[in-house]
Amino acid sequence: MNSYLIVASIIFSIGTLGVIIRKNLIVVFMSLELMFNSANLGFVAVSNHLHLISGDIFVIFVIVVAAAEAAIALGIAITFYREKGTIDIDKANELKN
């Protein structure tokens, strides 16, 4: 179980760095998906180790939320691109006007 949790924490760290460092909206959303998937890996590893079904059920809910987030994020990215002609996050401050 420890190796799964180590891999999950590495993937989560990569996703966190992607959210913090990158300025491209699509890459930021992909990094968020990495973070969701690493949390899922942790849930599955712990539920398998403890022989619980509740972790697996929670993973299904996280997958549903991630799918909804991806659909909404794609809509936001397309609207943002149509409005500004770029998907650079620094241009998002201009949407306040």
N, CA, C and O atoms as CSV, one atom per row, in Angstrom:
chain,resi,resn,atom,element,x,y,z
A,1,MET,N,N,0.822,-1.186,0.000
A,1,MET,CA,C,0.000,0.000,0.000
A,1,MET,C,C,0.871,1.257,0.000
A,1,MET,O,O,0.497,2.268,-0.596
A,2,ASN,N,N,2.009,1.203,0.652
A,2,ASN,CA,C,2.865,2.379,0.725
A,2,ASN,C,C,3.335,2.837,-0.650
A,2,ASN,O,O,3.414,4.036,-0.915
A,3,SER,N,N,3.644,1.888,-1.518
A,3,SER,CA,C,4.118,2.281,-2.847
A,3,SER,C,C,3.016,2.986,-3.638
A,3,SER,O,O,3.290,3.934,-4.374
A,4,TYR,N,N,1.765,2.524,-3.489
A,4,TYR,CA,C,0.652,3.192,-4.163
A,4,TYR,C,C,0.468,4.618,-3.646
A,4,TYR,O,O,0.224,5.543,-4.421
A,5,LEU,N,N,0.587,4.783,-2.344
A,5,LEU,CA,C,0.427,6.118,-1.764
A,5,LEU,C,C,1.580,7.036,-2.136
A,5,LEU,O,O,1.385,8.242,-2.286
A,6,ILE,N,N,2.777,6.485,-2.286
A,6,ILE,CA,C,3.911,7.294,-2.728
A,6,ILE,C,C,3.707,7.758,-4.168
A,6,ILE,O,O,3.954,8.918,-4.497
A,7,VAL,N,N,3.254,6.843,-5.022
A,7,VAL,CA,C,2.975,7.211,-6.412
A,7,VAL,C,C,1.855,8.246,-6.469
A,7,VAL,O,O,1.929,9.201,-7.242
A,8,ALA,N,N,0.817,8.057,-5.651
A,8,ALA,CA,C,-0.293,9.019,-5.626
A,8,ALA,C,C,0.181,10.393,-5.172
A,8,ALA,O,O,-0.253,11.408,-5.716
A,9,SER,N,N,1.062,10.436,-4.186
A,9,SER,CA,C,1.546,11.735,-3.722
A,9,SER,C,C,2.446,12.397,-4.757
A,9,SER,O,O,2.435,13.622,-4.879
A,10,ILE,N,N,3.221,11.622,-5.501
A,10,ILE,CA,C,4.055,12.189,-6.566
A,10,ILE,C,C,3.175,12.759,-7.674
A,10,ILE,O,O,3.422,13.861,-8.162
A,11,ILE,N,N,2.150,12.008,-8.069
A,11,ILE,CA,C,1.238,12.489,-9.108
A,11,ILE,C,C,0.499,13.735,-8.640
A,11,ILE,O,O,0.306,14.672,-9.415
A,12,PHE,N,N,0.083,13.751,-7.372
A,12,PHE,CA,C,-0.601,14.918,-6.834
A,12,PHE,C,C,0.329,16.133,-6.826
A,12,PHE,O,O,-0.104,17.248,-7.115
A,13,SER,N,N,1.596,15.921,-6.498
A,13,SER,CA,C,2.567,17.023,-6.495
A,13,SER,C,C,2.792,17.564,-7.901
A,13,SER,O,O,2.902,18.776,-8.088
A,14,ILE,N,N,2.862,16.685,-8.880
A,14,ILE,CA,C,3.015,17.127,-10.271
A,14,ILE,C,C,1.804,17.941,-10.698
A,14,ILE,O,O,1.946,18.968,-11.362
A,15,GLY,N,N,0.616,17.488,-10.321
A,15,GLY,CA,C,-0.600,18.236,-10.640
A,15,GLY,C,C,-0.631,19.595,-9.964
A,15,GLY,O,O,-1.040,20.584,-10.572
A,16,THR,N,N,-0.199,19.651,-8.709
A,16,THR,CA,C,-0.161,20.925,-7.989
A,16,THR,C,C,0.814,21.893,-8.649
A,16,THR,O,O,0.502,23.073,-8.812
A,17,LEU,N,N,1.982,21.405,-9.025
A,17,LEU,CA,C,2.946,22.260,-9.719
A,17,LEU,C,C,2.399,22.749,-11.057
A,17,LEU,O,O,2.636,23.893,-11.446
A,18,GLY,N,N,1.674,21.893,-11.755
A,18,GLY,CA,C,1.073,22.293,-13.022
A,18,GLY,C,C,0.041,23.385,-12.854
A,18,GLY,O,O,-0.059,24.282,-13.691
A,19,VAL,N,N,-0.735,23.318,-11.774
A,19,VAL,CA,C,-1.737,24.358,-11.524
A,19,VAL,C,C,-1.057,25.671,-11.157
A,19,VAL,O,O,-1.487,26.739,-11.593
A,20,ILE,N,N,-0.009,25.595,-10.365
A,20,ILE,CA,C,0.643,26.811,-9.876
A,20,ILE,C,C,1.503,27.467,-10.955
A,20,ILE,O,O,1.482,28.690,-11.094
A,21,ILE,N,N,2.253,26.684,-11.713
A,21,ILE,CA,C,3.256,27.235,-12.623
A,21,ILE,C,C,2.685,27.597,-13.994
A,21,ILE,O,O,3.031,28.643,-14.542
A,22,ARG,N,N,1.836,26.768,-14.546
A,22,ARG,CA,C,1.391,26.951,-15.927
A,22,ARG,C,C,0.401,28.097,-16.065
A,22,ARG,O,O,-0.303,28.448,-15.118
A,23,LYS,N,N,0.360,28.675,-17.267
A,23,LYS,CA,C,-0.551,29.773,-17.546
A,23,LYS,C,C,-1.586,29.400,-18.600
A,23,LYS,O,O,-2.510,30.170,-18.861
A,24,ASN,N,N,-1.442,28.253,-19.194
A,24,ASN,CA,C,-2.382,27.789,-20.201
A,24,ASN,C,C,-3.575,27.142,-19.501
A,24,ASN,O,O,-3.401,26.268,-18.652
A,25,LEU,N,N,-4.765,27.564,-19.852
A,25,LEU,CA,C,-5.980,27.097,-19.181
A,25,LEU,C,C,-6.183,25.597,-19.341
A,25,LEU,O,O,-6.596,24.932,-18.391
A,26,ILE,N,N,-5.906,25.055,-20.508
A,26,ILE,CA,C,-6.085,23.623,-20.752
A,26,ILE,C,C,-5.104,22.810,-19.902
A,26,ILE,O,O,-5.478,21.774,-19.352
A,27,VAL,N,N,-3.858,23.267,-19.790
A,27,VAL,CA,C,-2.862,22.552,-18.988
A,27,VAL,C,C,-3.239,22.597,-17.508
A,27,VAL,O,O,-3.021,21.628,-16.781
A,28,VAL,N,N,-3.798,23.713,-17.067
A,28,VAL,CA,C,-4.240,23.822,-15.670
A,28,VAL,C,C,-5.365,22.820,-15.398
A,28,VAL,O,O,-5.368,22.159,-14.360
A,29,PHE,N,N,-6.308,22.708,-16.316
A,29,PHE,CA,C,-7.391,21.735,-16.122
A,29,PHE,C,C,-6.874,20.306,-16.180
A,29,PHE,O,O,-7.370,19.446,-15.452
A,30,MET,N,N,-5.889,20.035,-17.028
A,30,MET,CA,C,-5.294,18.698,-17.056
A,30,MET,C,C,-4.571,18.402,-15.751
A,30,MET,O,O,-4.586,17.268,-15.272
A,31,SER,N,N,-3.942,19.416,-15.178
A,31,SER,CA,C,-3.269,19.235,-13.892
A,31,SER,C,C,-4.280,18.957,-12.782
A,31,SER,O,O,-4.012,18.163,-11.880
A,32,LEU,N,N,-5.432,19.603,-12.846
A,32,LEU,CA,C,-6.496,19.305,-11.880
A,32,LEU,C,C,-6.974,17.867,-12.018
A,32,LEU,O,O,-7.254,17.202,-11.021
A,33,GLU,N,N,-7.067,17.389,-13.248
A,33,GLU,CA,C,-7.458,15.993,-13.463
A,33,GLU,C,C,-6.404,15.039,-12.883
A,33,GLU,O,O,-6.750,13.993,-12.334
A,34,LEU,N,N,-5.132,15.399,-13.004
A,34,LEU,CA,C,-4.078,14.596,-12.375
A,34,LEU,C,C,-4.279,14.529,-10.867
A,34,LEU,O,O,-4.108,13.473,-10.258
A,35,MET,N,N,-4.637,15.645,-10.276
A,35,MET,CA,C,-4.851,15.677,-8.831
A,35,MET,C,C,-6.044,14.813,-8.441
A,35,MET,O,O,-5.988,14.100,-7.438
A,36,PHE,N,N,-7.129,14.868,-9.227
A,36,PHE,CA,C,-8.286,14.006,-8.958
A,36,PHE,C,C,-7.905,12.526,-9.062
A,36,PHE,O,O,-8.295,11.717,-8.219
A,37,ASN,N,N,-7.145,12.183,-10.097
A,37,ASN,CA,C,-6.777,10.780,-10.296
A,37,ASN,C,C,-5.826,10.275,-9.218
A,37,ASN,O,O,-5.883,9.105,-8.839
A,38,SER,N,N,-4.961,11.140,-8.726
A,38,SER,CA,C,-4.078,10.701,-7.643
A,38,SER,C,C,-4.874,10.485,-6.359
A,38,SER,O,O,-4.575,9.573,-5.588
A,39,ALA,N,N,-5.879,11.315,-6.130
A,39,ALA,CA,C,-6.747,11.088,-4.969
A,39,ALA,C,C,-7.500,9.768,-5.123
A,39,ALA,O,O,-7.666,9.030,-4.151
A,40,ASN,N,N,-7.953,9.473,-6.330
A,40,ASN,CA,C,-8.624,8.194,-6.580
A,40,ASN,C,C,-7.699,7.021,-6.314
A,40,ASN,O,O,-8.115,6.021,-5.728
A,41,LEU,N,N,-6.453,7.132,-6.737
A,41,LEU,CA,C,-5.492,6.059,-6.486
A,41,LEU,C,C,-5.295,5.844,-4.992
A,41,LEU,O,O,-5.211,4.704,-4.535
A,42,GLY,N,N,-5.222,6.914,-4.240
A,42,GLY,CA,C,-5.099,6.798,-2.785
A,42,GLY,C,C,-6.319,6.145,-2.152
A,42,GLY,O,O,-6.190,5.292,-1.274
A,43,PHE,N,N,-7.510,6.551,-2.606
A,43,PHE,CA,C,-8.738,5.951,-2.073
A,43,PHE,C,C,-8.804,4.457,-2.354
A,43,PHE,O,O,-9.161,3.673,-1.475
A,44,VAL,N,N,-8.465,4.064,-3.566
A,44,VAL,CA,C,-8.524,2.649,-3.939
A,44,VAL,C,C,-7.481,1.851,-3.162
A,44,VAL,O,O,-7.765,0.738,-2.718
A,45,ALA,N,N,-6.282,2.400,-2.993
A,45,ALA,CA,C,-5.229,1.681,-2.261
A,45,ALA,C,C,-5.634,1.460,-0.808
A,45,ALA,O,O,-5.463,0.362,-0.278
A,46,VAL,N,N,-6.168,2.488,-0.164
A,46,VAL,CA,C,-6.559,2.353,1.243
A,46,VAL,C,C,-7.760,1.427,1.385
A,46,VAL,O,O,-7.793,0.594,2.292
A,47,SER,N,N,-8.754,1.560,0.496
A,47,SER,CA,C,-9.930,0.688,0.613
A,47,SER,C,C,-9.576,-0.766,0.319
A,47,SER,O,O,-10.167,-1.671,0.908
A,48,ASN,N,N,-8.626,-1.007,-0.579
A,48,ASN,CA,C,-8.183,-2.370,-0.853
A,48,ASN,C,C,-7.415,-2.939,0.336
A,48,ASN,O,O,-7.561,-4.114,0.674
A,49,HIS,N,N,-6.607,-2.110,0.958
A,49,HIS,CA,C,-5.828,-2.564,2.111
A,49,HIS,C,C,-6.722,-2.873,3.305
A,49,HIS,O,O,-6.479,-3.838,4.030
A,50,LEU,N,N,-7.750,-2.067,3.513
A,50,LEU,CA,C,-8.657,-2.263,4.650
A,50,LEU,C,C,-9.858,-3.140,4.315
A,50,LEU,O,O,-10.702,-3.387,5.177
A,51,HIS,N,N,-9.943,-3.612,3.071
A,51,HIS,CA,C,-11.048,-4.473,2.606
A,51,HIS,C,C,-12.394,-3.777,2.794
A,51,HIS,O,O,-13.352,-4.371,3.291
A,52,LEU,N,N,-12.448,-2.521,2.392
A,52,LEU,CA,C,-13.679,-1.740,2.465
A,52,LEU,C,C,-14.200,-1.469,1.068
A,52,LEU,O,O,-13.423,-1.340,0.121
A,53,ILE,N,N,-15.503,-1.383,0.940
A,53,ILE,CA,C,-16.114,-1.049,-0.339
A,53,ILE,C,C,-16.386,0.445,-0.430
A,53,ILE,O,O,-16.608,0.963,-1.525
A,54,SER,N,N,-16.374,1.144,0.696
A,54,SER,CA,C,-16.735,2.558,0.697
A,54,SER,C,C,-15.730,3.406,-0.073
A,54,SER,O,O,-16.118,4.410,-0.670
A,55,GLY,N,N,-14.466,3.039,-0.080
A,55,GLY,CA,C,-13.477,3.776,-0.854
A,55,GLY,C,C,-13.734,3.682,-2.342
A,55,GLY,O,O,-13.562,4.655,-3.075
A,56,ASP,N,N,-14.148,2.501,-2.787
A,56,ASP,CA,C,-14.455,2.315,-4.202
A,56,ASP,C,C,-15.681,3.122,-4.616
A,56,ASP,O,O,-15.723,3.675,-5.715
A,57,ILE,N,N,-16.658,3.186,-3.751
A,57,ILE,CA,C,-17.859,3.971,-4.045
A,57,ILE,C,C,-17.511,5.454,-4.101
A,57,ILE,O,O,-18.020,6.184,-4.951
A,58,PHE,N,N,-16.641,5.898,-3.190
A,58,PHE,CA,C,-16.226,7.293,-3.192
A,58,PHE,C,C,-15.471,7.635,-4.466
A,58,PHE,O,O,-15.589,8.748,-4.978
A,59,VAL,N,N,-14.696,6.687,-4.984
A,59,VAL,CA,C,-13.964,6.901,-6.236
A,59,VAL,C,C,-14.935,7.138,-7.379
A,59,VAL,O,O,-14.679,7.979,-8.241
A,60,ILE,N,N,-16.036,6.418,-7.401
A,60,ILE,CA,C,-17.032,6.614,-8.457
A,60,ILE,C,C,-17.591,8.028,-8.402
A,60,ILE,O,O,-17.784,8.656,-9.443
A,61,PHE,N,N,-17.852,8.532,-7.210
A,61,PHE,CA,C,-18.337,9.905,-7.083
A,61,PHE,C,C,-17.282,10.916,-7.538
A,61,PHE,O,O,-17.619,11.919,-8.166
A,62,VAL,N,N,-16.020,10.661,-7.229
A,62,VAL,CA,C,-14.955,11.570,-7.664
A,62,VAL,C,C,-14.834,11.557,-9.185
A,62,VAL,O,O,-14.597,12.602,-9.791
A,63,ILE,N,N,-14.990,10.404,-9.804
A,63,ILE,CA,C,-14.934,10.316,-11.263
A,63,ILE,C,C,-16.082,11.094,-11.887
A,63,ILE,O,O,-15.890,11.767,-12.900
A,64,VAL,N,N,-17.269,11.014,-11.303
A,64,VAL,CA,C,-18.417,11.763,-11.814
A,64,VAL,C,C,-18.161,13.262,-11.696
A,64,VAL,O,O,-18.438,14.015,-12.630
A,65,VAL,N,N,-17.635,13.696,-10.557
A,65,VAL,CA,C,-17.331,15.123,-10.376
A,65,VAL,C,C,-16.251,15.564,-11.360
A,65,VAL,O,O,-16.330,16.663,-11.908
A,66,ALA,N,N,-15.254,14.728,-11.590
A,66,ALA,CA,C,-14.185,15.070,-12.533
A,66,ALA,C,C,-14.726,15.180,-13.954
A,66,ALA,O,O,-14.298,16.051,-14.711
A,67,ALA,N,N,-15.658,14.311,-14.324
A,67,ALA,CA,C,-16.253,14.385,-15.663
A,67,ALA,C,C,-17.074,15.667,-15.817
A,67,ALA,O,O,-17.024,16.317,-16.862
A,68,ALA,N,N,-17.822,16.027,-14.784
A,68,ALA,CA,C,-18.592,17.271,-14.826
A,68,ALA,C,C,-17.660,18.479,-14.882
A,68,ALA,O,O,-17.924,19.444,-15.599
A,69,GLU,N,N,-16.574,18.418,-14.124
A,69,GLU,CA,C,-15.599,19.510,-14.129
A,69,GLU,C,C,-14.963,19.648,-15.502
A,69,GLU,O,O,-14.736,20.765,-15.966
A,70,ALA,N,N,-14.675,18.546,-16.149
A,70,ALA,CA,C,-14.060,18.598,-17.476
A,70,ALA,C,C,-15.016,19.204,-18.501
A,70,ALA,O,O,-14.596,19.976,-19.362
A,71,ALA,N,N,-16.284,18.860,-18.410
A,71,ALA,CA,C,-17.265,19.415,-19.346
A,71,ALA,C,C,-17.433,20.915,-19.143
A,71,ALA,O,O,-17.473,21.676,-20.110
A,72,ILE,N,N,-17.529,21.337,-17.894
A,72,ILE,CA,C,-17.675,22.760,-17.603
A,72,ILE,C,C,-16.398,23.512,-17.975
A,72,ILE,O,O,-16.461,24.617,-18.514
A,73,ALA,N,N,-15.246,22.918,-17.689
A,73,ALA,CA,C,-13.970,23.564,-18.016
A,73,ALA,C,C,-13.813,23.746,-19.516
A,73,ALA,O,O,-13.297,24.769,-19.966
A,74,LEU,N,N,-14.249,22.770,-20.288
A,74,LEU,CA,C,-14.164,22.894,-21.741
A,74,LEU,C,C,-15.056,24.031,-22.235
A,74,LEU,O,O,-14.666,24.791,-23.122
A,75,GLY,N,N,-16.241,24.144,-21.664
A,75,GLY,CA,C,-17.125,25.250,-22.025
A,75,GLY,C,C,-16.533,26.595,-21.670
A,75,GLY,O,O,-16.615,27.540,-22.455
A,76,ILE,N,N,-15.937,26.689,-20.494
A,76,ILE,CA,C,-15.287,27.937,-20.083
A,76,ILE,C,C,-14.117,28.257,-20.999
A,76,ILE,O,O,-13.944,29.409,-21.396
A,77,ALA,N,N,-13.311,27.260,-21.340
A,77,ALA,CA,C,-12.150,27.485,-22.197
A,77,ALA,C,C,-12.576,27.943,-23.590
A,77,ALA,O,O,-11.958,28.843,-24.159
A,78,ILE,N,N,-13.614,27.342,-24.139
A,78,ILE,CA,C,-14.086,27.739,-25.470
A,78,ILE,C,C,-14.636,29.160,-25.444
A,78,ILE,O,O,-14.354,29.947,-26.347
A,79,THR,N,N,-15.413,29.495,-24.426
A,79,THR,CA,C,-15.952,30.851,-24.306
A,79,THR,C,C,-14.833,31.862,-24.106
A,79,THR,O,O,-14.852,32.942,-24.697
A,80,PHE,N,N,-13.860,31.512,-23.271
A,80,PHE,CA,C,-12.723,32.400,-23.026
A,80,PHE,C,C,-11.932,32.627,-24.309
A,80,PHE,O,O,-11.498,33.748,-24.573
A,81,TYR,N,N,-11.737,31.582,-25.107
A,81,TYR,CA,C,-10.997,31.715,-26.356
A,81,TYR,C,C,-11.763,32.579,-27.356
A,81,TYR,O,O,-11.169,33.398,-28.057
A,82,ARG,N,N,-13.073,32.396,-27.419
A,82,ARG,CA,C,-13.885,33.216,-28.327
A,82,ARG,C,C,-13.859,34.687,-27.926
A,82,ARG,O,O,-13.870,35.574,-28.779
A,83,GLU,N,N,-13.826,34.931,-26.633
A,83,GLU,CA,C,-13.854,36.305,-26.126
A,83,GLU,C,C,-12.511,37.009,-26.293
A,83,GLU,O,O,-12.472,38.165,-26.715
A,84,LYS,N,N,-11.409,36.331,-25.967
A,84,LYS,CA,C,-10.096,36.965,-25.943
A,84,LYS,C,C,-9.148,36.512,-27.043
A,84,LYS,O,O,-8.150,37.187,-27.299
A,85,GLY,N,N,-9.427,35.393,-27.701
A,85,GLY,CA,C,-8.537,34.899,-28.742
A,85,GLY,C,C,-7.324,34.158,-28.211
A,85,GLY,O,O,-6.421,33.824,-28.978
A,86,THR,N,N,-7.287,33.894,-26.909
A,86,THR,CA,C,-6.188,33.166,-26.288
A,86,THR,C,C,-6.727,32.420,-25.077
A,86,THR,O,O,-7.811,32.723,-24.579
A,87,ILE,N,N,-5.962,31.444,-24.608
A,87,ILE,CA,C,-6.352,30.740,-23.388
A,87,ILE,C,C,-5.334,30.965,-22.282
A,87,ILE,O,O,-5.170,30.137,-21.386
A,88,ASP,N,N,-4.652,32.108,-22.365
A,88,ASP,CA,C,-3.684,32.499,-21.343
A,88,ASP,C,C,-4.439,32.995,-20.105
A,88,ASP,O,O,-5.310,33.859,-20.211
A,89,ILE,N,N,-4.106,32.451,-18.945
A,89,ILE,CA,C,-4.824,32.779,-17.709
A,89,ILE,C,C,-4.601,34.227,-17.303
A,89,ILE,O,O,-5.463,34.817,-16.653
A,90,ASP,N,N,-3.469,34.813,-17.667
A,90,ASP,CA,C,-3.205,36.209,-17.311
A,90,ASP,C,C,-4.230,37.156,-17.931
A,90,ASP,O,O,-4.453,38.246,-17.404
A,91,LYS,N,N,-4.845,36.767,-19.018
A,91,LYS,CA,C,-5.858,37.605,-19.673
A,91,LYS,C,C,-7.208,37.530,-18.959
A,91,LYS,O,O,-8.122,38.277,-19.310
A,92,ALA,N,N,-7.354,36.656,-17.975
A,92,ALA,CA,C,-8.635,36.494,-17.291
A,92,ALA,C,C,-9.009,37.722,-16.479
A,92,ALA,O,O,-10.193,37.970,-16.256
A,93,ASN,N,N,-8.040,38.486,-16.038
A,93,ASN,CA,C,-8.343,39.710,-15.293
A,93,ASN,C,C,-9.083,40.737,-16.147
A,93,ASN,O,O,-9.792,41.593,-15.619
A,94,GLU,N,N,-8.919,40.651,-17.453
A,94,GLU,CA,C,-9.594,41.577,-18.350
A,94,GLU,C,C,-11.088,41.283,-18.454
A,94,GLU,O,O,-11.840,42.120,-18.954
A,95,LEU,N,N,-11.532,40.122,-17.997
A,95,LEU,CA,C,-12.949,39.773,-18.072
A,95,LEU,C,C,-13.788,40.500,-17.026
A,95,LEU,O,O,-15.017,40.485,-17.099
A,96,LYS,N,N,-13.138,41.135,-16.057
A,96,LYS,CA,C,-13.866,41.841,-15.008
A,96,LYS,C,C,-14.567,43.081,-15.525
A,96,LYS,O,O,-15.550,43.528,-14.934
A,97,ASN,N,N,-14.078,43.639,-16.612
A,97,ASN,CA,C,-14.647,44.879,-17.143
A,97,ASN,C,C,-15.956,44.657,-17.838
A,97,ASN,O,O,-16.559,45.607,-18.338
